[in-house]
Amino acid sequence: MLEKEIVAGIVAIEREQARRAGKSPLARYNAGKKRHKKQIAFHKCKKRNRWVFGGNRSGKTECGAVECLYIALGEHPYRKNRGDVFGWVVSLSQQVQRDVAQKKILQYLDPARIAEITMLSGRRDSPASGIIDQISVRNAFGGISVIGFKSCDQGREKFQGASLDFVWFDEEPPRDIYEECRMRVMDRRGDIFGTMTPLKGVTFLFDEIYLNKRGDPEIWYEFMEWADNPFLPAKEVAAMTAALGEKELESRRFGRFCVNEGLVYPEFDERIHVIEPFPVPFEWQDTISIDPGLNNPLSAHWYCVDFDGNVYAVAEHYEAKRDIDYHAEKIKEISRALGWHTDEKGRLRALIDSAANQRTLASAKSVSELFYERGILVNTNVDKDLFSGIARVKSYLSGKCGPRLYIFANCVNMIREFKGYFWGEGDVPRKVSDHSLDELRYLLMTKPKNDAPARPETDLQKDKRRLMRSISRGRRGCG
């Protein structure tokens, strides 16, 4: 008996050595032989609700399956591992489960780590050809973890009751199933992650994840396209590109939501216009612009202008259901942190919607008067012409000399509004989530109409500008 145990131990050690030597598919993936940079960024992300919007064959399903195994086996290279865990793989249908997610899990799972397989249909000795219910795997802590398989066509009721450590959505689920799965991971502080090609246009995940309308700090996403996958043959990429139309390419190659036809600012591109914050020279400080709100959000942004006339939104205050005292103090607090310029009496100056001059029955003083009393001198003489303002913003996003508007990544509400600002009826934008964009228009309508530099610069200023841009470029694209 002892001899058998010794032999079993030696076999286990040899299997582990073989795995670590790169003889298992998962080990080869870990060694970088089957993964690319954006897959690594997904695995490294510490957020609890993370998504990959990817084109077909971009490698999105690959990283979703591997993430499941990292967690279940207790061998995640970038996160704290836990003991016995229970998670679900959710596919659109059982047939899709068998052909895609289940196939990928089995492809990367070392058979020696399988403790038991429970089948819904088919044979356990040939699980790839059937429909798997659960796979029990031996984890690195000496225990057993369970990967369960679910399909959306089973209906929401089949997703109730369980307590889970993770859920992987292979493609976009219905909203009710997504919400139910969020409840399943809540008590264990588990993870939700999804990999999908956005073929349905504007769905609830567009609002929930891409726009992050709730401002959930645990949400993260990445776009993944054919060019990110170095293992795709160049000839195949060229052939598929030639065969697909423009809209199909947006989703099937680039993994993007096909919504450009309804967007007010289709010129806005996060990869170009959103940059990581960098130390801004004092000389660049320009203006604070405010769109007032009490029940609705008050939006305020701090804008800088470099010596080429490029505009930078560098900080924001965006909050609803607060009074003027609160907003004024927040604006002062952010200004102090930025070292923002004031007049000789220590007062701030800002642009504000001319509606701030109006008095209501609720107050004997206007909003502009209330700000003035609190040391913020607001200028209500702003150009509010909607269509001229939209045209001006467009020219700064994509002018004849290139983009001239950049937004620091910490200005999350302005970025969200750009991504979800749509035309409504009568060729007028929908009056939904446009507070940042309103005060941006006020600011840009004070700037030059052409693409010429706003101010001449010295040689020293040119050197400083080049340095700032090089710092910014080096920090972009961190996902």
C-alpha positions in Angstrom: 0.0 0.0 0.0 2.8 2.4 0.9 4.6 1.5 -2.3 1.5 2.5 -4.3 1.3 5.8 -2.5 5.0 6.5 -3.3 4.5 5.6 -6.9 1.4 7.8 -7.1 3.4 10.7 -5.5 6.2 10.3 -8.0 3.7 10.3 -10.9 2.1 13.5 -9.5 5.5 15.2 -9.2 6.4 14.2 -12.8 3.1 15.5 -14.1 3.7 18.8 -12.3 7.3 19.0 -13.6 6.0 18.3 -17.1 3.4 21.0 -16.7 5.9 23.6 -15.5 8.3 22.7 -18.3 5.7 23.9 -20.7 4.2 20.6 -21.9 0.6 21.5 -20.9 -1.4 24.0 -23.0 -1.9 26.3 -20.0 1.8 26.4 -19.3 2.5 27.3 -22.9 -0.1 30.1 -22.6 1.6 31.3 -19.4 4.9 31.3 -21.2 3.5 33.7 -23.7 3.4 31.3 -26.6 -0.4 31.8 -27.1 -1.2 35.1 -25.5 -0.8 38.7 -26.4 -0.5 42.0 -24.6 -4.2 42.8 -24.2 -4.9 39.3 -22.9 -2.2 39.9 -20.3 -3.8 43.3 -19.4 -7.1 41.5 -18.9 -5.5 38.9 -16.6 -3.6 41.6 -14.6 -6.8 43.7 -14.0 -7.8 43.7 -10.4 -11.4 45.0 -11.0 -14.3 42.6 -10.1 -16.4 43.3 -13.2 -14.1 43.3 -16.3 -14.9 42.8 -20.0 -13.2 42.3 -23.3 -15.1 43.7 -26.3 -13.3 41.9 -29.1 -13.5 41.1 -32.7 -13.9 37.5 -34.0 -10.6 35.6 -33.6 -9.0 38.4 -31.6 -8.2 36.1 -28.7 -11.0 37.2 -26.4 -12.5 33.7 -25.7 -9.0 32.4 -25.1 -8.4 34.7 -22.2 -11.8 34.1 -20.7 -11.3 30.4 -20.6 -7.8 30.7 -19.1 -9.1 33.2 -16.5 -11.6 30.5 -15.3 -8.8 28.0 -15.0 -6.5 30.4 -13.2 -9.2 31.0 -10.5 -10.4 27.4 -10.3 -6.9 25.8 -10.1 -5.7 28.4 -7.6 -2.9 29.4 -9.9 -3.6 32.9 -10.9 -0.3 34.7 -11.7 -1.6 38.2 -10.9 -4.3 37.9 -8.2 -4.5 36.4 -4.7 -5.5 32.8 -5.0 -8.2 31.1 -2.9 -8.9 27.5 -2.0 -11.9 25.6 -3.2 -13.9 27.8 -5.5 -17.1 27.5 -7.4 -17.9 29.4 -10.6 -20.0 29.3 -13.7 -19.3 29.5 -17.5 -22.3 31.1 -19.1 -23.0 30.6 -22.9 -25.9 31.7 -25.1 -27.0 28.1 -25.7 -25.9 24.6 -24.9 -24.7 24.1 -28.5 -22.6 27.2 -28.3 -21.3 26.0 -24.9 -20.2 22.8 -26.4 -18.6 24.3 -29.5 -16.9 27.4 -27.9 -16.5 27.9 -24.1 -16.5 24.2 -23.1 -14.1 23.4 -25.9 -11.7 26.1 -24.8 -11.8 25.0 -21.1 -11.0 21.4 -22.1 -8.3 22.6 -24.4 -6.4 24.3 -21.6 -7.2 22.0 -18.7 -4.6 19.3 -17.9 -6.6 16.0 -17.8 -4.5 15.1 -14.7 -6.2 17.9 -12.8 -9.7 16.6 -13.5 -11.3 15.0 -10.5 -14.8 14.3 -12.0 -17.0 15.4 -14.9 -20.8 15.4 -14.7 -22.5 15.3 -18.0 -26.0 16.7 -19.1 -25.7 14.6 -22.2 -23.0 12.5 -23.8 -20.3 10.3 -22.2 -17.8 11.2 -19.5 -15.0 9.5 -21.3 -15.7 11.8 -24.3 -16.8 15.1 -22.7 -15.9 17.3 -25.7 -18.7 15.7 -27.8 -21.4 16.1 -25.2 -22.8 18.8 -22.9 -21.0 19.2 -19.6 -22.8 20.1 -16.4 -19.8 20.5 -14.1 -16.1 19.8 -14.0 -14.5 19.2 -10.6 -10.7 20.1 -10.7 -7.9 19.5 -8.2 -6.6 22.9 -7.1 -3.2 24.0 -6.0 -4.3 23.9 -2.3 -5.1 20.2 -2.4 -8.8 20.6 -2.6 -11.5 20.5 -5.2 -12.9 23.5 -7.2 -16.0 23.3 -9.4 -16.6 24.9 -12.8 -20.3 24.7 -13.7 -21.7 25.4 -17.2 -24.9 27.3 -17.8 -26.7 28.5 -20.9 -28.9 31.6 -21.3 -31.7 29.6 -23.0 -32.3 27.8 -19.7 -34.0 31.0 -18.4 -33.3 33.1 -15.3 -34.8 30.6 -12.8 -31.9 28.2 -13.5 -29.4 30.9 -12.3 -30.9 31.4 -8.8 -29.8 30.2 -5.4 -26.1 29.5 -5.9 -23.2 31.4 -4.2 -20.3 31.8 -6.6 -16.7 32.9 -6.7 -16.8 33.9 -10.4 -18.9 34.0 -13.5 -17.6 34.1 -17.1 -20.0 35.3 -19.8 -19.0 34.0 -23.2 -20.8 36.6 -25.3 -23.5 39.0 -24.2 -26.2 37.6 -21.9 -29.7 38.9 -21.5 -30.0 41.6 -18.8 -32.0 39.5 -16.3 -29.4 36.7 -16.3 -26.6 39.3 -16.0 -28.3 40.8 -13.0 -29.0 37.4 -11.4 -25.4 36.4 -11.8 -24.3 39.6 -10.1 -26.4 38.6 -7.1 -24.7 35.1 -7.1 -21.2 36.6 -6.6 -22.1 39.2 -4.1 -21.7 37.4 -0.8 -18.3 35.9 -1.7 -17.1 39.2 -3.3 -16.6 37.2 -6.5 -15.7 38.3 -10.0 -17.8 38.8 -13.1 -15.9 38.8 -16.4 -17.2 38.7 -20.0 -15.8 38.3 -23.5 -18.0 39.3 -26.4 -18.3 40.7 -29.9 -20.8 43.5 -29.7 -23.0 42.6 -32.7 -26.3 43.9 -31.3 -25.6 47.6 -31.3 -26.7 49.7 -28.2 -27.7 47.2 -25.6 -27.8 47.3 -21.8 -24.1 46.5 -21.6 -23.4 49.6 -23.7 -24.8 51.6 -20.8 -23.7 49.3 -17.9 -20.1 48.6 -18.9 -19.0 50.9 -21.8 -20.6 54.1 -20.5 -20.5 52.9 -16.9 -23.5 55.1 -16.1 -23.6 54.1 -12.5 -19.9 55.1 -12.0 -19.0 51.7 -10.6 -15.3 51.7 -9.7 -15.1 48.0 -10.2 -15.9 48.1 -14.0 -13.1 47.8 -16.5 -13.1 47.0 -20.2 -10.7 46.6 -23.1 -11.2 46.5 -26.9 -9.4 43.7 -28.7 -9.0 43.6 -32.5 -7.3 41.4 -35.1 -4.2 43.5 -35.1 -3.7 42.7 -31.4 -3.5 39.0 -32.1 -0.1 38.2 -33.6 -1.1 34.6 -34.2 -3.6 35.5 -37.0 -2.2 35.0 -40.5 -1.8 38.4 -42.3 -3.3 37.0 -45.5 -6.5 35.9 -43.6 -6.8 39.3 -42.0 -6.5 41.0 -45.4 -9.1 38.7 -47.0 -11.6 39.1 -44.2 -11.2 42.9 -44.2 -11.9 43.0 -47.9 -15.0 40.8 -47.5 -16.7 42.7 -44.7 -18.6 46.0 -44.9 -17.7 49.0 -42.8 -20.3 48.3 -40.0 -19.4 44.7 -39.8 -15.7 45.6 -39.5 -16.5 47.8 -36.6 -17.8 44.9 -34.6 -16.3 41.8 -36.1 -12.7 43.2 -36.4 -12.5 46.0 -33.9 -15.0 44.8 -31.3 -16.7 48.2 -31.2 -20.4 49.0 -30.7 -21.9 50.1 -34.0 -23.5 53.3 -33.0 -21.7 56.0 -35.0 -24.7 56.9 -37.1 -26.6 58.3 -34.0 -23.7 59.8 -32.1 -23.4 63.6 -32.0 -19.6 63.3 -31.8 -18.5 60.2 -33.7 -15.1 62.0 -34.0 -14.4 61.3 -30.4 -12.0 58.4 -29.9 -10.8 57.4 -26.4 -7.5 56.1 -27.8 -6.7 59.6 -29.1 -8.5 62.2 -27.0 -8.2 60.6 -23.6 -4.7 60.8 -22.1 -3.2 60.1 -18.7 -2.7 63.1 -16.4 0.6 64.8 -16.4 2.0 67.9 -14.5 0.6 70.9 -16.4 2.6 74.1 -16.5 1.1 77.0 -14.6 1.3 79.1 -17.8 -1.3 76.7 -19.4 -4.0 77.4 -16.9 -7.0 78.9 -18.6 -10.6 78.8 -17.3 -13.0 76.9 -15.2 -16.4 76.3 -16.9 -19.6 75.4 -15.1 -23.0 74.0 -16.0 -25.1 74.6 -12.9 -27.4 72.0 -11.4 -29.0 71.3 -8.0 -31.2 68.2 -8.6 -29.4 67.5 -11.8 -25.6 67.2 -11.7 -23.5 70.4 -11.5 -20.6 69.9 -13.9 -17.4 71.9 -13.6 -14.1 71.3 -15.5 -10.7 73.0 -15.3 -9.3 73.7 -18.7 -5.7 74.4 -19.8 -4.4 75.6 -23.2 -0.9 75.0 -24.4 1.0 77.3 -26.7 -0.3 75.6 -29.8 -3.9 76.3 -28.7 -4.6 72.7 -27.7 -7.2 72.5 -25.0 -6.9 70.0 -22.0 -9.7 69.2 -19.6 -7.5 68.4 -16.5 -10.0 68.0 -13.6 -13.7 67.7 -13.0 -16.3 68.2 -10.3 -19.6 66.4 -11.2 -22.3 65.8 -8.6 -26.1 66.1 -8.2 -28.5 66.9 -5.4 -26.0 69.3 -3.6 -26.4 73.0 -2.7 -24.2 76.0 -3.8 -22.3 75.9 -0.5 -21.2 72.3 -1.2 -20.3 73.0 -4.9 -18.4 76.2 -4.2 -16.3 74.5 -1.5 -15.6 71.5 -3.9 -14.5 73.9 -6.7 -12.2 75.7 -4.3 -10.8 72.5 -2.9 -9.9 71.1 -6.4 -8.5 74.5 -7.4 -6.2 74.5 -4.4 -5.0 71.0 -5.2 -4.2 72.2 -8.8 -2.6 75.4 -7.7 -5.1 77.2 -9.8 -4.7 80.9 -10.4 -6.9 83.5 -8.6 -7.2 87.3 -8.7 -5.5 89.6 -6.2 -8.2 88.9 -3.6 -7.9 85.2 -3.9 -11.1 84.7 -5.9 -11.6 82.2 -8.7 -13.0 83.1 -12.1 -15.3 80.8 -14.2 -17.7 80.7 -17.1 -21.2 79.6 -16.4 -24.5 79.0 -18.2 -26.4 82.3 -18.4 -29.4 80.6 -16.8 -27.5 81.1 -13.6 -28.6 84.7 -13.6 -32.3 83.7 -13.1 -33.9 83.9 -9.7 -36.5 81.4 -8.6 -39.2 81.3 -5.9 -36.9 79.0 -3.9 -34.2 81.7 -3.6 -34.1 85.5 -3.5 -30.7 85.3 -5.2 -29.5 83.8 -8.4 -27.0 81.1 -8.7 -24.4 83.5 -10.1 -24.9 85.8 -7.1 -24.5 82.9 -4.7 -21.3 81.8 -6.3 -20.0 85.4 -6.3 -20.6 85.6 -2.5 -18.5 82.5 -2.1 -15.5 83.8 -3.9 -16.2 82.4 -7.4 -16.7 85.2 -9.9 -18.8 83.6 -12.7 -19.1 85.1 -16.1 -22.6 84.4 -17.6 -21.8 86.1 -20.9 -21.4 82.8 -22.8 -22.3 81.8 -26.4 -25.0 79.1 -26.0 -25.8 78.6 -29.7 -26.2 74.8 -29.8 -25.2 74.1 -33.4 -22.3 76.5 -33.5 -21.1 75.0 -30.3 -21.3 71.5 -31.6 -19.5 72.5 -34.7 -16.7 74.1 -32.6 -16.3 70.9 -30.5 -16.1 68.8 -33.6 -13.4 71.0 -35.0 -11.4 70.6 -31.9 -11.9 66.8 -31.9 -10.8 66.5 -35.6 -9.6 69.7 -37.2 -7.7 70.1 -40.4 -4.5 70.1 -38.3 -5.5 67.1 -36.2 -7.1 66.9 -32.7 -6.8 69.9 -30.4 -8.9 68.7 -27.5 -7.5 66.2 -24.9 -9.2 64.9 -21.8 -7.4 63.7 -18.7 -8.5 60.1 -17.9 -9.7 61.2 -14.4 -12.5 63.3 -16.1 -14.7 60.2 -16.2 -18.1 61.9 -16.5 -17.1 64.0 -19.5 -15.7 60.9 -21.2 -18.9 59.0 -20.5 -21.0 61.8 -21.9 -19.0 61.9 -25.1 -19.6 58.2 -25.7 -23.3 58.3 -25.0 -24.4 61.7 -26.6 -27.0 60.9 -29.3 -29.1 62.8 -31.7 -32.8 62.8 -30.8 -35.9 64.0 -32.7 -35.8 67.1 -34.9 -32.0 67.0 -35.3 -31.5 68.1 -31.7 -29.3 66.1 -29.3 -31.2 64.2 -26.5 -31.2 66.2 -23.3 -29.7 63.3 -21.3 -26.3 63.4 -19.6 -25.0 66.4 -21.4 -23.9 68.7 -18.6 -20.1 68.3 -19.2 -20.6 68.8 -22.9 -22.6 72.0 -22.4 -19.9 73.7 -20.4 -17.3 72.4 -22.8 -19.1 74.2 -25.6 -19.2 77.4 -23.5 -15.4 77.2 -23.1 -14.6 76.3 -26.7 -16.8 79.1 -28.1 -14.4 81.5 -26.5 -11.4 80.0 -28.4 -10.2 80.7 -32.0 -12.2 79.2 -34.8 -9.2 78.3 -37.0 -6.3 75.9 -36.5 -3.7 78.5 -35.9 -1.8 78.6 -32.6 -3.7 80.7 -30.0 -0.5 82.4 -28.8 3.1 82.7 -29.9 5.6 80.7 -27.9 9.2 81.0 -27.1 11.9 78.4 -27.7 11.8 77.5 -24.0 8.0 77.1 -24.2 8.4 74.8 -27.2 10.8 72.6 -25.4 8.5 72.4 -22.4 5.5 71.5 -24.6 7.5 68.7 -26.3 8.5 67.3 -22.9 4.9 67.4 -21.6 3.6 65.6 -24.7 6.3 62.9 -24.5 5.4 62.3 -20.9 1.7 62.1 -21.8 2.3 59.7 -24.7 4.3 57.4 -22.5 1.4 57.1 -20.0 -1.4 56.5 -22.5 -3.2 53.3 -23.1 -2.8 51.7 -19.7 -6.3 50.3 -19.7 
